[in-house]
């Protein structure tokens, strides 16, 4: 689906009334949820005594309560009550080979058994992993491993400021680059500014410029106006658009960002925490054929193994952050580049190439996207639709991410649509589908025809609960 059609259909969903599930049917679904997830509920009630809010994970579905998972295999998950799910969350995108993939896990287990988890010193896997990343990602000449995607974005911005000797950083509104102080601004919804930045002094945003998605005039103005204020060190963006494409990128946006960075001697940073080794083995930069100066990676590089992150890029830029105390900028992390993470990175990328995992995941996503759109088309009263960037699928039912903040009663609109989206997701969960935030699905190379058919059955059931207009 092309950009203009996606945007037109998003506007159509937002401009029409929502389609709620009748109260009696919704109550039956809630009752079923409580009856079939009793162990998860008990664990949640216990967790609230020792964990704030009773849940650690911002990817968890929390309506009516979060589920506790027990095990995974392939594209399936099982919770502690024994319920089975087709998993489209995939740990927030890093799982491409499939959960609990024996050839990868066997290698990691071998590292633990033969070498130990961490020493705080260098191991050969650092070099092997870095070379695998460099082999595939076209703009990358050097890699510095960190522990999370949040740290990677922090490091990229610090490197850009040190390299350019400029201070301003442009962020595309609605994008997510982790939860460091300077990046918690206009998260999720474009134009919301410091709405979610409680606990962060406003001064932390003094050098941040928030630009609305695909606003070419505002982008150029931000560069031009900053000339007399020290200049722009970098623009950081998600190359498919904010929230992994929830706010779709205009076909010319990345190229224009590249041109302006060149014209103003600024750096272009691609956040490939989701798109790297998922959209393409060479990341979104290869997919779009736009080369950034710096690239950030997170959990994707270690296929879900923890303490995974990296900042990577051109050699002349990356060389300024060597490990010497006299150099700048300062980066750290005792568990960064530990043997488990780097070993998982090396073997995961090697196995993804060997199994052509990205192509297989993409082929499945294309098939499921087409099948769901065909299903949704059978209900002219429902404006639902799906679009995808390779194995990153966005299913739109209420479009709460797309509500215009300048429109009538926007906050109430957002919450009404978000709550309904969560009700849809609860029904899908009852039927054995696990996705992200009621809006997003990721595929892996092991999703198959049975998974596709079952997914369609779940959506047919959910749609049957919504009365026809």
C-alpha positions in Angstrom: 0.0 0.0 0.0 1.4 3.4 -1.0 1.9 6.3 1.3 -0.9 8.5 -0.1 -3.5 5.6 0.3 -2.3 4.9 3.8 -2.7 8.5 4.9 -6.1 8.8 3.2 -7.3 5.6 4.9 -6.0 6.8 8.3 -7.8 10.1 7.9 -11.0 8.1 7.0 -10.8 6.0 10.2 -10.2 9.0 12.4 -13.0 11.0 10.8 -15.6 8.2 11.3 -17.3 7.0 14.5 -15.8 4.1 16.3 -17.4 0.6 16.2 -17.7 -0.7 19.7 -18.5 -4.3 20.8 -21.9 -4.4 22.5 -21.8 -4.4 26.2 -23.2 -7.9 26.7 -20.8 -9.4 24.3 -17.9 -7.5 25.8 -18.8 -8.7 29.3 -18.8 -12.3 28.1 -15.3 -11.8 26.7 -14.1 -10.2 29.9 -15.5 -13.1 32.0 -13.8 -15.5 29.7 -10.5 -13.7 30.1 -10.7 -13.9 33.9 -11.7 -17.5 33.8 -8.9 -18.7 31.5 -6.1 -16.6 32.9 -6.5 -17.2 36.7 -2.8 -17.9 37.3 -1.7 -14.7 35.5 -4.2 -12.8 37.6 -2.9 -14.3 40.8 0.7 -13.5 39.8 -0.3 -9.9 38.9 -2.0 -9.4 42.3 1.1 -10.7 44.0 3.4 -8.6 41.8 1.6 -5.4 42.7 3.0 -5.8 46.2 6.7 -5.7 45.1 6.7 -4.1 41.6 5.2 -0.7 40.9 2.0 -1.2 39.0 2.6 -5.0 39.0 4.3 -5.1 35.6 7.7 -4.3 34.3 7.3 -4.4 30.6 5.9 -1.6 28.5 5.1 -4.1 25.8 2.6 -6.0 28.0 -1.1 -5.9 27.4 -2.6 -4.6 30.6 -6.3 -4.6 29.9 -7.8 -6.1 32.0 -4.4 -7.3 33.4 -1.0 -8.5 32.1 -0.4 -12.1 31.2 2.6 -14.1 32.4 4.2 -16.2 29.8 5.7 -19.6 30.5 7.5 -20.7 27.3 7.9 -20.1 23.6 8.8 -22.1 20.5 8.8 -21.1 16.9 6.0 -18.5 16.4 4.0 -19.8 19.5 3.8 -18.8 23.1 2.2 -20.4 26.1 1.1 -18.6 29.3 1.3 -20.0 32.8 -2.4 -21.0 32.5 -1.5 -23.2 29.5 -3.2 -21.0 26.9 -1.5 -21.0 23.5 -0.9 -18.0 21.3 0.3 -17.1 17.8 2.9 -14.5 18.7 3.1 -11.4 16.6 4.8 -9.4 19.3 8.1 -11.3 19.0 9.7 -9.5 22.0 9.1 -6.2 20.2 10.6 -7.2 16.9 14.0 -8.9 17.4 12.8 -12.5 16.9 13.3 -13.2 13.1 14.4 -16.9 13.3 11.6 -17.8 15.6 11.5 -18.3 19.4 13.8 -20.8 21.0 15.7 -21.5 17.7 17.9 -24.5 18.5 20.9 -23.7 16.3 21.2 -20.2 17.9 20.4 -21.2 21.5 22.8 -24.2 21.3 25.7 -21.8 20.4 24.8 -19.4 23.3 24.5 -22.3 25.8 27.9 -23.4 24.6 29.3 -20.0 25.4 27.8 -20.0 28.9 29.1 -23.5 29.6 32.5 -23.1 28.2 33.4 -19.5 28.7 31.1 -18.0 31.3 28.7 -15.1 31.0 30.9 -12.0 31.4 34.3 -10.9 32.4 34.2 -7.1 32.0 37.0 -7.5 29.5 37.3 -8.1 25.8 36.3 -11.3 24.0 36.7 -12.5 20.5 33.0 -12.3 19.9 33.1 -8.5 20.0 35.1 -8.6 16.8 33.1 -11.4 15.2 29.8 -9.6 15.9 31.0 -6.2 14.7 32.3 -7.7 11.5 28.9 -9.4 10.9 27.1 -6.0 11.3 29.6 -4.2 9.0 29.2 -7.0 6.4 25.5 -6.3 6.0 24.8 -2.7 6.9 26.1 -0.5 4.1 26.9 2.7 6.0 28.6 1.0 8.9 32.4 0.9 9.1 32.8 0.7 12.9 30.6 -0.5 15.8 30.6 0.3 19.5 28.4 -2.1 21.5 26.2 -0.8 24.3 23.5 -2.4 26.4 20.2 -1.1 25.1 18.6 0.9 22.3 18.1 3.8 24.7 21.8 3.9 25.4 22.6 3.7 21.7 20.5 6.8 20.9 22.1 8.6 23.8 25.5 7.7 22.5 24.7 8.6 18.9 23.6 12.1 19.9 26.6 12.6 22.1 28.9 11.5 19.3 27.2 13.8 16.8 27.6 16.8 19.1 31.2 16.0 19.8 32.0 15.4 16.1 30.2 18.5 14.7 30.8 20.8 17.7 27.1 21.8 17.3 24.4 21.4 19.9 20.9 21.3 18.4 19.3 17.9 17.6 16.2 17.6 15.5 13.7 14.9 16.5 10.7 13.9 14.4 7.6 14.2 16.5 5.9 11.0 17.5 9.1 8.9 17.2 10.5 6.7 19.9 14.2 6.7 20.6 14.3 5.2 24.1 13.6 6.9 27.4 16.7 9.1 28.0 15.9 12.5 29.4 16.4 14.4 26.1 14.4 12.0 24.0 11.2 11.8 26.1 9.5 14.5 24.1 6.5 14.1 21.8 6.5 10.3 22.3 4.0 8.2 20.4 1.7 11.1 19.3 3.2 13.9 17.3 2.9 17.4 18.9 2.4 16.2 22.5 5.7 17.8 23.6 6.6 17.2 27.3 3.3 15.4 28.0 5.1 12.3 29.2 8.3 13.9 30.6 7.4 14.2 34.3 10.6 14.2 36.3 12.7 15.7 33.5 13.7 19.4 33.9 12.5 21.5 31.0 16.1 22.7 30.5 16.9 19.2 29.1 15.0 20.1 26.0 16.8 23.4 25.4 18.7 22.0 22.4 16.0 19.7 21.1 13.9 20.8 18.0 10.6 18.9 17.6 9.5 18.7 13.9 6.2 17.2 12.8 6.4 14.1 10.6 6.8 14.8 6.9 6.7 18.6 7.4 9.3 19.5 4.8 9.0 23.3 5.4 9.3 23.0 9.1 12.3 20.7 8.7 14.2 23.1 6.5 13.3 26.1 8.8 14.7 24.2 11.8 18.0 23.8 10.1 18.0 27.5 8.8 16.9 29.0 12.2 19.6 27.0 14.0 22.5 28.6 12.1 22.6 31.5 14.5 22.2 29.3 17.6 25.2 27.0 17.2 23.8 24.8 14.4 22.2 21.4 14.1 24.5 18.5 15.2 22.1 15.8 13.9 18.6 14.7 13.0 17.6 11.4 14.5 14.6 9.5 13.0 13.0 6.2 12.5 13.4 5.6 8.8 10.0 4.0 8.3 8.3 6.8 10.4 7.6 7.2 14.0 6.6 4.1 16.1 8.0 1.8 13.5 5.8 3.2 10.8 2.6 4.0 12.8 3.2 7.5 11.5 4.2 6.6 7.9 7.2 8.2 6.3 6.7 10.2 3.1 8.6 8.6 0.2 10.8 11.7 -0.1 11.4 12.4 3.6 14.5 10.4 4.3 16.2 11.7 1.2 15.4 15.3 2.1 16.8 14.8 5.6 20.0 13.5 4.0 20.2 16.5 1.7 19.7 19.0 4.5 22.2 17.3 6.7 24.8 17.5 3.9 23.9 21.2 3.2 24.2 22.2 6.9 27.1 19.9 7.8 25.0 17.9 10.2 24.8 14.2 10.8 21.9 11.9 9.9 21.1 9.3 12.5 18.9 6.3 11.6 17.3 4.6 14.6 17.3 1.0 13.4 16.4 -0.6 16.7 13.4 -2.2 14.9 14.2 -2.1 11.2 17.8 -3.3 11.4 18.0 -7.0 10.3 14.2 -7.0 10.1 13.2 -4.8 7.2 16.3 -6.0 5.3 19.6 -7.6 6.3 21.1 -4.2 5.5 18.4 -2.4 7.5 16.1 0.4 6.4 19.1 2.3 4.9 19.5 -0.5 2.3 15.8 -0.8 1.8 15.4 2.9 1.1 19.0 3.3 -0.3 19.6 6.3 2.0 22.9 6.2 3.9 22.9 7.7 7.4 26.1 8.8 9.1 25.3 7.0 12.4 23.0 4.0 13.0 21.6 2.9 16.4 20.7 -0.8 17.1 19.1 -2.4 20.2 17.6 -5.8 21.0 17.4 -6.7 17.3 21.2 -7.5 17.0 21.1 -10.2 19.6 17.8 -11.8 18.6 16.3 -11.1 22.0 19.3 -11.9 24.2 19.7 -9.2 26.8 22.1 -6.3 27.2 22.0 -5.7 23.4 22.7 -2.3 21.8 25.1 -0.6 19.5 26.0 2.7 17.8 27.6 2.3 14.4 28.7 4.4 11.5 31.4 6.0 9.4 34.9 5.3 10.6 36.0 9.0 10.9 33.0 9.7 13.1 33.2 6.6 15.2 36.9 6.9 15.9 36.3 9.8 18.2 34.7 7.5 20.8 37.5 5.1 21.5 38.0 3.7 24.9 40.8 6.1 26.0 40.1 8.3 28.9 41.5 11.3 27.2 39.2 11.1 24.2 35.6 12.2 23.9 32.7 11.6 24.2 32.6 9.4 27.2 30.7 6.1 26.8 30.5 3.2 29.3 28.8 0.0 30.4 30.3 -2.9 32.2 28.1 -5.5 30.6 28.3 -3.9 27.1 29.7 -6.3 24.6 29.5 -9.2 27.0 30.3 -12.6 25.4 26.7 -13.9 25.5 25.3 -10.9 23.7 28.1 -10.6 21.1 28.0 -14.4 20.6 24.3 -14.3 20.1 24.7 -11.3 17.7 27.3 -13.1 15.6 25.4 -16.4 15.3 22.0 -14.8 14.9 23.0 -12.7 12.0 24.9 -15.6 10.4 21.9 -17.9 10.8 19.5 -15.2 9.5 21.6 -15.0 6.3 21.9 -18.8 6.0 18.1 -19.3 6.4 17.0 -16.2 4.3 15.0 -15.3 7.4 14.0 -11.8 6.5 12.7 -12.8 3.1 10.6 -15.6 4.6 9.2 -13.3 7.3 8.5 -10.6 4.6 6.7 -13.1 2.3 4.4 -14.1 5.2 3.7 -10.5 6.2 2.8 -9.7 2.6 0.4 -12.7 2.5 -1.2 -11.8 5.8 -1.6 -8.2 5.0 -3.4 -9.0 1.7 -5.6 -11.6 3.4 -6.6 -9.3 6.2 -7.4 -6.5 3.8 -9.5 -8.8 1.8 -11.3 -9.9 4.9 -11.9 -6.3 6.1 -13.3 -5.5 2.6 -16.2 -7.8 3.3 -17.5 -5.3 5.8 -18.0 -2.0 4.1 -19.2 -0.4 7.4 -15.8 -1.1 9.0 -12.9 1.1 7.8 -10.2 -1.4 9.1 -7.1 -1.9 7.1 -3.5 -3.2 7.2 -0.3 -1.9 5.7 3.2 -3.2 6.1 6.9 -2.4 5.7 8.2 -5.9 5.0 7.7 -8.0 8.2 6.4 -4.9 10.2 2.6 -4.9 9.9 0.3 -2.2 11.1 -3.4 -3.0 11.5 -5.6 0.0 11.9 -9.0 -0.3 13.6 -9.4 2.9 15.7 -6.3 4.9 14.7 -5.9 6.5 18.1 -2.2 7.3 17.1 -3.5 9.5 14.2 -6.0 11.7 16.1 -5.4 15.4 15.1 -4.4 17.3 18.3 -5.9 20.5 16.7 -9.2 18.8 16.1 -12.3 18.8 18.4 -11.8 17.2 21.9 -8.6 15.4 20.9 -7.7 13.9 24.3 -11.1 12.3 24.7 -11.0 11.1 21.1 -7.6 9.5 21.8 -8.6 7.7 25.0 -12.0 6.5 23.5 -10.2 5.0 20.5 -7.4 3.6 22.6 -9.7 2.0 25.0 -11.7 0.4 22.2 -8.5 -0.8 20.6 -7.6 -2.5 23.8 -11.0 -4.2 23.9 -10.5 -5.6 20.4 -7.1 -6.8 21.6 -8.6 -8.5 24.6 -10.9 -10.4 22.3 -8.0 -11.4 20.0 -6.0 -12.5 23.1 -8.9 -14.7 24.2 -8.7 -16.3 20.8 -5.0 -16.9 21.0 -3.4 -13.9 19.1 -0.6 -11.9 20.8 0.3 -8.6 19.1 1.7 -5.1 20.1 -0.6 -2.4 21.6 -3.6 -3.3 19.4 -1.9 -1.8 16.4 1.2 -3.8 15.3 2.3 -7.2 14.3 5.8 -8.6 13.5 6.4 -11.8 11.6 9.2 -14.3 11.8 10.4 -16.9 9.3 8.4 -19.7 11.0 5.0 -18.2 10.6 3.1 -20.5 8.3 -0.2 -21.2 6.6 -1.7 -22.6 9.7 -0.8 -19.3 11.6 -2.3 -17.3 8.8 -5.5 -19.2 8.6 -5.9 -19.1 12.4 -5.3 -15.3 12.4 -8.0 -14.8 9.9 -10.4 -16.9 11.9 -9.7 -14.8 15.0 -10.4 -11.6 13.1 -13.6 -13.1 11.6 -14.8 -13.8 15.1 -13.9 -10.4 16.4 -15.7 -8.7 13.4 -18.8 -10.9 14.1 -19.1 -9.3 17.5 -19.4 -5.8 16.0 -23.0 -5.1 14.8 -23.4 -4.1 11.1 -24.4 -0.5 10.5 
